[in-house]
Amino acid sequence: MTRKFRTFAAVAVCFAVAGTGLTGCEDDGFASKKPDTFSGARKFTIEKKTVNVSCSGRRNGDAPVVVLLPGLGDGMDKMAAFQKTLSTKNRVCSYDRLGEGASSKPDAPQSFASTGKILTGVIDEVAGDAPVVLAGHSMGGLIAARYAPDHRGQVKGLVLMDATPSTMLADLKTAIPASATGPAAQLRAQNLAVFGGENPERLATPDGKVRSAGNIPVEVIKHGKPYLVAVPGAGPRLEAAWTAGERRWLALSGRSRFTVAGKSGHYIYLEQPDVAVQAVERVSAQVAS
């Protein structure tokens, strides 16, 4: 197994495989506040940390503000082109989570509760009282899906782009048992470390259940190119588990829609941006109607 392939496999699984429930983020409501209407990048102090935020486009009428969440290991710059395209019709913002891009590094291990507090602070700054659509990729999709059930008052739509399934820790252990040897065993150990918080965000990610986010529009988009099959000794099992996990996200709402991006690997918004853009625009239009 070449070094290049080992790196690919680790990234493909480590930064695309995780899961947990978002706890401790109760929706206490938002004080009436006019959102900041800046364009470009700006840094805000949230939870005593510097958070790098980018916004573009204008909000029209009752349209929601779209907030983008990149995957683990990615900063908001990865979604810059996607944001620019979306902003021709929507007010769109993105941000670097703690440990990513130009935001502060976390002082201590993070949970989904603490990363949810940062997201709440970002939403408060860029959306005020306006409805919000969360569009997340990979781990960003998992964060969005865990956050929405506890924030139904403001999160009115979701787009999950190859979102990390909620049971991928258990799926990984099943696909690559503790008795595995060689490259598969190495990959298992690497990913268990990532789940335990050895990642740029120091974010620990135990598995969790899919909870209802209310009767909101939800778009779930899965990759069509089976890239996980390439993982040695476990690929087919991981690919099957990922597909099953994507379908479980449909339980977020009775208005969920499942799409396969047939020409895309994990980075759907880069490889088939039209599929991702159309999904966000459909959800935004439903929220505004």
Order of alpha helices (4+ residues) and beta strands (2+ residues): alpha-beta-beta-beta-alpha-beta-alpha-beta-alpha-beta-alpha-alpha-beta-alpha-beta-alpha-alpha
